[in-house]
Amino acid sequence: MTITRNADVEKRGDEGSKYSVNDGRIGPTIIINHDQILVVDVINNLPNDNTSIHWHGMHQNNVGWIDGVGMITQWPIPPNGGKFRYILRAHPSGTNWYHSHTGEQRDNGIFGALIVKEKREVVCTLSSRMKINSIHDNQYHMMAVTEHMKMQRPTDEQCTSDASKPATDLQIQSFQINGKQLNQTIDEKGETNQEPSFAVSPGENYRFRVLGAMEETVIRVSIDDHTLVVVATDGYLTEPFEADILHVHAGERYDFILKARHKISLKTVFPIRIESVDVYCKRHNIPARVGFAYLKYSNSGTNIRGKVPKSSKQCIKDCKALNCPFAAYPVDHKDLTNAPSYNCIDVYDALSLLVPTPDYELSKEETPASTKFFNHAFNDTSHNEFTARINNIHFTFPKTPFPVRGLENRVKDECPYNTTEECKRCPHTVSVDQKDQLKPIEFVLSSLPREEKFETDVVTKLGTHPIHLHGRSFWVKEIAYPKYFDNGKIREDNDDVEVPRCGFGKWKNGRPSSIKPVNKTSIRKDTIIVPAGGYVVIEFVAHNPGSWLMHCHIDHHLEVGMGIVIKELPKCANPPPSQFMKLTKKVCISVDEFLERESNFTLCPDIKIAVGQKTPRELQKDEFEDFNSFNDDANDESAYRKLKKSLDYEEEQQHPRSNLRGFQNGKALNGESREWFKKK
C-alpha cells in the first residue's frame, strides 16, 4: 500500500484528493474473512510528512502496539520511502475501515474500506430473520461518503437545527461517494451518465455498506421510494430495523438491506440523497448541502441512462429517522413551512444485536467496577486560540509512544485522569488497572457546560461530537438529551451530570435509574455521537491491554486537543517487537512473530478466555481445516461459487499494486491458491 502526494491537486479542484493510496481517489477496498490474518506493507512516499495507518474497528486483542496511531502505539512512518508492516487479525467482522491517524491526512484522501466477511451461518441467520432467500453482498454497493470542496463560509450562512456549535467554520460544495463527486441537482431524464450509481435487479436483495468518512459533516442518507432496512452498525449485525432516513456521523458505519421492487421497468432510476443535517440559518427547511447518486434498475450493470419516475418522491411525512444528532427535529419554526416531518429514534432505542454477545465477552459482574466521566467542550479562555478539550485538559501527543516507554511508566509530562491543575496541556491518560481486570468499566461521555467559570472564560456553544474508542467495541447503555424549544433549539442542558471547570464530573443527584445493565443483545459500537447538551453512557469489559486513544472523530477537534489515552491493564501488556522500539526507516516483523506475541497471555492468563481464544494458533488451525473442507468439494460448482464469493479476490485484481495478503495457517493466499482460482 503506497501513499503519495498528488501533483495535480490544484487541477483536480478538490483538496480532499491531496493524497493517494495506490494512486486511487480513495484507498482500495480490502475484503477478508473473519479471523484471517491480514498483512499490509505501508510505504510512505510523501516528501515531507510522517504517517501511520489505523485499522478502525479492529480490536487488536493482546497486540495493542499494532493499532496504528503515530506517537501513541508506534513511531510514525517516516517520509521518502519509510515502510511499516501491519499484521492484524480480522476481528470483528463487518464493515470497518483503515485511515491515516496523522494530522488531517484522512480528510485528504488516505483511507479505504475494510470489509471482514461474516461466517456463513451468521449470514444465513440474517437472511432467515428477514425471511428472504439470498442477499447480494459485494464491494460494488460500498458507499464511502466524504465532503467535496471545503472552504471558508460566512458565520451566519449554515446552522444546526438545535443551535449547537457547527463542527468548524468550513462549508462544503457537495459530497463524494467512493471518490466521485455528487451533483447538486437531480438528472431526471438521463441527460448525463447519472453517476455515481448502484445497479440492482428487480426483486433482488442487496446489502449496502455506508462508511462515514466525512471530516465533520453529519449526513442524512435516503433513497426515494425505498425503505432502508438497517442490519448493522460499526460492524455488528443487528435485528433488522426499517428506516426512511439514516443519519451517519464521522467514523460510523451502517449496513442496510435494500429490497429492490419486483414490478418495475428496467432503466428506472431513483435518486440516492446525501444531505447535510446542517441547514441554512434563514431557511431551516433546506439542508445546507446536498448531493445525488442514483439507484439504477438494470440487469447489465450501471452503464445505462434512465428516467426518474414522475411519481418518485422523498419521504416527507412521518419519516422514521435513525441516529439523529438530537432528540427531535423542529416541529414549530417560522421557516418550517412544508418542511418534512422526521421522527427521530436513536440507536439505543432502535437497535439490538442479531447475534447475542457470547458469554465469555460479558462480565460476571453486573455493577460497573468504576464509572469515569469525560466532558467534551471547546476553549475556555479569552485567548484567540480555538481548542477542544476533554475535562478541560488539552491533549497533546507524547514525545515517545506509550508501548516504547512501557505502559506501567509515564511518558514525559503525562497527566492522569484526576488532574485539575490549571486546565493544562499534556498527554492526558486514564488508567484501568489490574484490580479491574475482567470487570465492567463504565464511561459517561458528555457535551455539557461547566459549572464554574472565571471572568476570563468565553462562553462557547456546545458541540455534537462523534467519539471513537480504539481497541474494542462498547455497549451503549443510555443516550440522554437536553430539553428543546419547539423550534428545535436547546432550551436547557441535561442536568444529570455536574461538570467542574477542570477535571472529571459526577452524577449531580445520584445515578439515573434509566441506565440499565448490559444484556446479551445490547447494541455494540466503536463510535457514538454525543449530543450537544446531553450525554451517552457506554460500558466495556477490561480485558485488552494497551494504550487506546479515545477521541472526537472530527480530526480538527483531535488536532486541537479533544483526546485521551486509556491505559488498560498495563501489567498485562505484551511488549512490542524490538523493531518497534526506535524510530527507523523500516519496520517489518514476521507473521510468526506476530502470532507468538498475540498468543502470549503469560502475564495475565485469565484474559485469554475473555477474548474467546483457545489460543490464536488453535483458532487458525480450526479455520484452516474449514478452508480445506471447502477444497474437498471444489469440483462441485455450487461449493466453488460459495468459496469464491467468501474469499472474493476481485478487488485485489482491480488493484494489482496493493500489497495486501491474506494468511491462513501462516501461509499466504496469493501464490498457489490464487493460481487455483484462476484455473477454476
SVG drawing of the C-alpha trace seen along z (x, -y; Angstrom):
<svg xmlns="http://www.w3.org/2000/svg" viewBox="-47 -39 63 73">
<polyline fill="none" stroke="black" stroke-width="0.4" points="0.0,0.0 1.8,-3.1 1.0,-6.6 1.8,-9.5 1.0,-13.2 -0.9,-14.2 1.0,-16.6 -2.1,-17.9 -4.3,-18.6 -4.9,-22.2 -6.0,-20.9 -8.4,-18.4 -10.0,-21.2 -10.6,-19.3 -8.4,-19.4 -9.8,-16.0 -7.6,-14.4 -4.3,-15.9 -3.0,-12.4 -3.5,-9.0 -3.3,-5.4 -2.1,-3.2 -2.9,-6.1 -6.7,-5.9 -9.1,-8.7 -9.5,-6.6 -7.7,-3.5 -8.5,0.0 -11.3,1.9 -9.8,4.8 -12.0,7.9 -11.1,10.7 -12.7,13.5 -13.3,13.3 -10.3,14.3 -7.9,14.4 -4.6,12.7 -4.1,9.6 -0.6,8.4 -0.2,4.9 3.1,3.2 2.6,-0.6 5.2,-2.6 5.2,-6.3 6.3,-8.2 5.2,-11.6 8.1,-14.0 7.9,-15.7 5.2,-14.2 5.1,-11.3 2.1,-9.0 0.5,-6.0 -2.5,-3.8 -5.2,-2.9 -7.4,0.1 -10.7,-1.3 -13.0,1.3 -10.3,4.0 -9.8,4.9 -6.1,5.9 -6.6,8.2 -3.3,8.5 -1.3,6.7 -2.2,3.1 1.0,1.8 -0.3,2.6 -3.3,0.2 -1.6,-2.3 -1.6,-5.6 1.6,-7.6 3.1,-8.6 0.5,-6.6 1.1,-3.0 4.1,-3.3 6.7,-5.7 5.2,-7.2 6.3,-6.0 8.9,-8.5 8.6,-10.2 10.6,-9.4 10.2,-5.7 9.6,-4.7 8.0,-1.3 5.9,0.3 4.3,3.8 1.0,4.1 -0.2,7.5 -3.6,7.9 -6.3,10.5 -9.6,9.6 -11.8,9.3 -14.6,8.4 -16.4,9.0 -18.5,6.4 -17.9,3.0 -14.7,1.4 -12.1,-0.8 -8.5,-1.9 -7.2,-5.5 -4.3,-7.7 -4.0,-8.8 -1.6,-11.6 -2.9,-15.2 -5.7,-15.6 -4.4,-13.2 -7.5,-11.1 -9.6,-14.1 -7.3,-14.5 -7.6,-11.0 -5.7,-8.5 -8.5,-6.0 -10.3,-2.9 -12.8,-0.3 -12.0,2.9 -14.8,5.5 -14.5,8.5 -16.9,11.2 -19.1,12.9 -19.2,16.7 -21.7,18.4 -24.0,19.4 -24.2,15.8 -25.3,14.6 -27.9,17.4 -29.3,16.1 -29.7,12.7 -31.5,14.0 -33.7,16.2 -34.6,13.3 -35.5,11.1 -37.4,14.0 -35.5,13.7 -33.6,16.4 -30.5,14.5 -28.6,11.2 -26.2,9.8 -23.2,8.7 -20.2,7.3 -17.9,4.3 -20.0,2.7 -22.5,1.5 -20.0,-0.1 -20.7,-3.8 -17.7,-5.7 -19.0,-9.3 -16.8,-12.3 -17.2,-16.1 -16.3,-17.8 -14.5,-21.2 -14.2,-22.6 -13.9,-26.4 -14.4,-29.2 -18.0,-30.2 -19.9,-33.2 -20.7,-32.5 -24.4,-33.2 -25.0,-31.0 -25.0,-27.5 -26.7,-26.5 -27.5,-23.4 -31.2,-22.7 -30.6,-22.7 -28.5,-25.9 -25.4,-24.0 -21.9,-24.9 -21.1,-23.7 -18.1,-21.4 -15.8,-24.0 -16.1,-27.3 -15.9,-25.5 -18.6,-24.9 -18.6,-22.3 -19.7,-22.5 -21.1,-18.9 -20.3,-15.3 -18.4,-12.4 -19.1,-8.7 -16.1,-6.5 -14.1,-9.5 -16.7,-10.6 -18.4,-14.0 -22.1,-14.1 -24.2,-16.6 -26.3,-19.1 -29.3,-18.6 -31.2,-15.5 -30.8,-14.4 -34.4,-13.2 -34.2,-12.4 -30.9,-10.7 -29.2,-13.6 -25.9,-12.7 -24.4,-9.4 -26.1,-9.7 -23.1,-8.8 -22.1,-7.6 -24.7,-4.9 -25.6,-1.5 -27.3,1.2 -30.0,3.5 -32.2,6.1 -35.9,6.3 -37.0,8.4 -33.4,9.0 -32.0,8.0 -28.8,6.0 -26.5,5.2 -25.3,1.6 -22.5,0.6 -22.2,-3.1 -18.9,-4.4 -18.9,-7.8 -15.5,-9.1 -16.6,-12.7 -14.3,-15.2 -17.0,-16.8 -20.5,-16.8 -23.4,-14.8 -25.3,-13.4 -28.7,-12.0 -28.9,-9.1 -32.2,-8.2 -33.4,-6.6 -36.6,-8.0 -39.5,-5.5 -37.4,-2.9 -37.0,-1.8 -33.6,-1.2 -33.6,2.0 -30.7,1.3 -28.9,4.6 -25.5,3.5 -23.7,0.7 -19.9,0.4 -19.5,4.0 -22.1,5.6 -25.2,7.2 -28.5,6.0 -32.1,7.1 -33.5,5.6 -34.8,2.1 -36.7,0.2 -35.9,-3.4 -36.7,-6.1 -33.7,-8.3 -30.3,-7.1 -28.0,-9.6 -24.3,-8.9 -21.6,-10.7 -17.8,-10.8 -16.3,-7.4 -19.6,-5.4 -20.6,-2.6 -24.1,-1.3 -25.2,1.5 -28.7,1.7 -30.6,4.1 -32.4,2.7 -35.3,4.8 -35.5,4.0 -39.0,3.6 -40.5,6.6 -42.7,5.0 -40.7,2.2 -39.3,1.4 -35.6,1.7 -33.8,-1.6 -35.9,-3.1 -33.7,-5.4 -34.2,-6.7 -32.2,-9.4 -30.0,-8.5 -29.8,-11.6 -26.9,-12.6 -27.8,-15.7 -26.2,-17.7 -28.1,-17.8 -27.0,-21.5 -29.5,-23.9 -29.4,-27.4 -29.7,-29.8 -32.6,-31.7 -34.2,-28.7 -34.5,-25.9 -36.4,-23.6 -33.5,-23.3 -30.3,-21.3 -27.2,-23.5 -25.6,-20.9 -27.0,-18.1 -25.7,-15.6 -27.3,-13.0 -26.2,-9.5 -28.5,-7.0 -30.1,-3.7 -30.5,-2.1 -32.7,0.9 -30.7,2.8 -29.6,6.4 -26.4,5.1 -24.7,3.0 -24.6,-0.7 -23.6,-1.7 -27.1,-2.8 -29.1,-6.0 -32.7,-6.0 -35.5,-8.2 -36.7,-9.1 -40.4,-8.3 -42.6,-11.4 -44.2,-9.8 -40.8,-9.4 -40.5,-11.4 -38.5,-11.7 -40.2,-10.8 -41.7,-13.9 -44.3,-12.9 -43.8,-10.8 -40.4,-9.6 -38.6,-7.2 -35.2,-8.7 -32.4,-6.7 -29.5,-8.1 -30.3,-11.8 -27.7,-14.0 -30.5,-15.4 -33.7,-14.1 -36.1,-15.5 -36.3,-17.8 -38.1,-21.1 -41.9,-21.0 -42.6,-24.7 -40.5,-27.2 -41.3,-30.3 -39.1,-28.9 -40.5,-25.4 -43.5,-25.7 -43.9,-22.5 -40.8,-21.0 -40.6,-17.2 -41.6,-15.7 -38.9,-13.3 -39.4,-11.0 -36.0,-10.5 -35.0,-7.2 -31.6,-6.7 -29.5,-3.5 -30.0,-2.7 -33.8,-2.5 -33.9,-1.1 -31.2,1.5 -30.3,4.7 -27.8,7.4 -28.8,10.1 -26.1,12.5 -26.1,12.3 -22.8,11.4 -21.0,14.6 -20.9,15.3 -17.1,15.1 -17.2,11.5 -19.6,10.5 -18.5,9.8 -19.8,12.0 -20.4,8.8 -23.4,6.6 -22.3,3.4 -19.5,1.4 -16.2,1.6 -15.8,-2.1 -17.6,-5.0 -15.5,-7.6 -16.7,-11.0 -15.4,-12.7 -16.8,-16.1 -16.1,-17.3 -16.1,-21.1 -14.3,-23.9 -11.8,-26.5 -12.4,-28.2 -10.2,-31.4 -10.2,-34.7 -7.0,-33.8 -7.5,-34.0 -7.0,-30.2 -9.5,-27.6 -9.0,-24.4 -11.2,-21.4 -10.8,-19.5 -11.8,-16.6 -12.4,-17.5 -10.9,-20.9 -7.5,-19.2 -5.9,-20.0 -4.5,-16.6 -1.0,-16.7 0.8,-13.8 3.7,-12.4 7.3,-12.6 7.6,-8.8 4.9,-6.2 3.4,-4.6 4.5,-1.0 8.1,-2.1 8.1,-3.7 6.2,-0.8 2.6,-1.2 3.5,-0.9 5.7,-4.0 4.6,-7.6 5.7,-9.4 7.1,-12.9 4.6,-15.4 1.8,-12.8 -1.2,-13.9 -3.7,-11.4 -7.5,-11.4 -7.7,-13.2 -5.7,-16.2 -7.3,-19.6 -4.1,-21.7 -4.6,-24.8 -6.5,-23.0 -3.2,-22.1 -1.9,-20.8 -0.4,-17.3 -0.6,-13.7 -3.9,-13.1 -4.4,-9.5 -6.8,-7.4 -5.8,-4.0 -7.8,-0.8 -5.7,1.1 -5.2,4.7 -7.8,4.7 -10.5,4.1 -9.4,7.0 -12.4,8.7 -14.8,6.3 -17.2,3.9 -16.0,0.3 -18.5,-2.5 -17.7,-5.8 -20.0,-8.8 -19.4,-10.9 -20.9,-14.4 -21.1,-17.7 -22.2,-20.0 -21.3,-23.4 -19.0,-23.7 -20.5,-24.6 -17.8,-27.1 -16.4,-29.9 -13.7,-32.5 -14.1,-36.1 -11.7,-35.3 -13.8,-32.4 -15.6,-32.8 -19.0,-31.1 -18.9,-29.0 -21.7,-27.0 -21.7,-23.3 -21.0,-20.9 -22.0,-17.5 -19.1,-15.0 -18.6,-11.5 -16.5,-9.8 -14.4,-6.8 -12.7,-4.4 -9.8,-2.3 -9.2,1.3 -12.7,2.6 -16.4,2.1 -18.6,1.0 -22.1,1.4 -24.4,-1.6 -26.4,-1.9 -28.0,-5.3 -28.3,-8.3 -29.6,-11.4 -30.6,-14.7 -31.2,-18.3 -34.6,-19.9 -35.6,-21.7 -37.9,-24.5 -40.5,-23.6 -38.3,-25.4 -35.6,-22.8 -33.1,-24.9 -31.7,-23.8 -33.8,-25.2 -31.9,-23.6 -28.9,-21.4 -29.3,-18.0 -28.7,-18.4 -27.9,-14.8 -24.1,-15.4 -22.2,-18.1 -19.2,-19.3 -16.4,-21.2 -14.3,-23.8 -11.3,-21.5 -11.3,-17.7 -13.9,-15.0 -17.6,-15.3 -20.0,-13.3 -23.7,-12.4 -25.5,-15.5 -28.4,-13.7 -27.2,-10.1 -27.1,-7.7 -30.2,-7.9 -32.5,-4.9 -32.9,-4.9 -29.4,-3.4 -30.0,0.3 -27.4,3.2 -25.9,4.6 -27.5,7.8 -26.5,10.2 -28.3,8.2 -27.4,4.7 -26.1,2.8 -22.4,2.5 -20.5,-0.2 -17.0,-1.7 -18.1,-5.3 -21.0,-7.1 -22.5,-10.5 -22.5,-12.6 -25.4,-15.1 -24.8,-18.8 -26.2,-19.4 -26.5,-15.7 -24.5,-12.6 -24.0,-8.9 -23.2,-6.1 -21.1,-3.2 -19.6,-0.1 -16.8,2.4 -15.1,5.2 -11.4,4.7 -9.5,7.5 -7.5,5.9 -4.1,4.5 -2.9,1.5 -2.8,-2.3 -6.1,-3.0 -6.9,-6.5 -10.4,-7.8 -11.1,-11.0 -13.5,-13.0 -13.5,-11.7 -13.6,-15.2 -9.9,-15.3 -9.6,-19.0 -11.0,-18.6 -8.4,-15.9 -5.7,-18.1 -6.6,-20.9 -6.9,-18.7 -10.0,-16.5 -8.4,-13.2 -7.4,-11.0 -5.5,-7.7 -6.9,-4.7 -4.0,-2.8 -5.7,0.6 -4.2,3.3 -0.6,2.0 0.9,5.0 -0.7,7.4 0.6,5.7 2.9,7.7 5.9,5.5 6.1,4.7 8.7,6.3 12.2,4.9 11.9,3.2 9.1,1.0 11.4,-0.4 13.1,-3.1 12.3,-5.4 13.5,-3.7 13.0,-3.7 11.7,-0.1 9.6,2.0 8.9,5.5 8.0,8.2 7.1,11.7 3.7,13.4 5.2,16.0 6.5,13.3 3.1,11.6 1.3,14.9 3.7,15.7 3.0,12.4 -0.7,12.5 -1.0,15.8 1.2,14.8 -1.0,14.5 1.7,15.3 1.4,12.1 -2.4,12.4 -3.7,15.8 -7.3,15.1 -7.8,12.6 -7.3,15.3 -10.7,16.7 -12.3,13.2 -11.4,12.9 -12.8,16.3 -9.5,17.9 -8.2,21.3 -5.1,19.7 -4.8,17.8 -2.9,20.7 -5.6,23.2 -8.2,20.9 -6.2,20.7 -6.0,24.4 -9.8,24.7 -10.1,22.1 -7.6,23.8 -9.5,27.1 -12.7,25.3 -10.9,23.9 -9.7,27.4 -13.2,28.8 -14.2,26.2 -11.4,27.5 -12.6,31.1 -15.8,30.1 -14.0,27.9 -15.3,29.9 -18.8,29.1 -19.8,25.9 -22.0,24.7 -19.3,25.1 -16.8,23.4 -19.1,20.4 -19.6,20.1 -15.8,20.3 -15.0,17.7 -17.7,15.3 -16.5,15.9 -12.8,15.1 -13.5,12.6 -10.3,11.8 -11.9,9.4 -11.0,6.3 -7.3,7.2 -7.3,8.0 -8.7,4.5 -5.8,3.0 -2.8,5.0 -0.4,2.6 -2.0,3.1 0.4,5.1 -2.3,6.9 -2.1,10.5 -4.5,12.8 -2.9,15.5 -4.3,18.8 -2.3,21.1 0.7,18.7 0.6,19.3 0.0,16.6 -3.1,17.0 -1.5,15.1 0.6,17.8 -0.7,21.3 -4.2,20.6 -4.6,17.7 -3.5,19.8 -6.1,22.4 -8.8,19.7 -7.6,18.7 -7.8,22.3 -11.3,22.5"/>
</svg>
